[in-house]
């Protein structure tokens, strides 16, 4: 039964997954073609200096990509469930209602996490061609809040879409907008290093909030 449930979830998000992967690959190719071009013209040492001391980020094109991907996956996964309250059919399966929702939510989160890990892995491999380890490390520290923000966006949008009352949807959206913005705050290279652990813990806690809207949806709060 759960294999069928997970296959249903994959059917809903597979197009978004492949599109996001394709767009991410194009973005990475663009980044490293530009890096190669710039290094050839200004010399590697000068290029590295600009990154470390002038805050010239060569991967800025990736900044809002995790947000867009997290938003798209959540919409693709949960909008079909809210049309005519179709998710209630899923809740009528002879298994725990919370168990069904957790498995749905975990599947979407794992797909999103796998996609983000692929992007970060390819970014690291490509960066290793042009940059020393200290620059790669600083780049990853700078980027990680963006990808945590993408995960947080997925969790919060799921909460909003499953909420049955529009007034609460509006309230959740306002709070989520202000909260997610924290992950994309502009800062110098590597500045978010000291808060990566708290941001990670907060993101993990957010993974559970969908259960609240799921409970209200099941009970028919209107």
Order of alpha helices (4+ residues) and beta strands (2+ residues): alpha-alpha-alpha-alpha-alpha-alpha-alpha-alpha-alpha
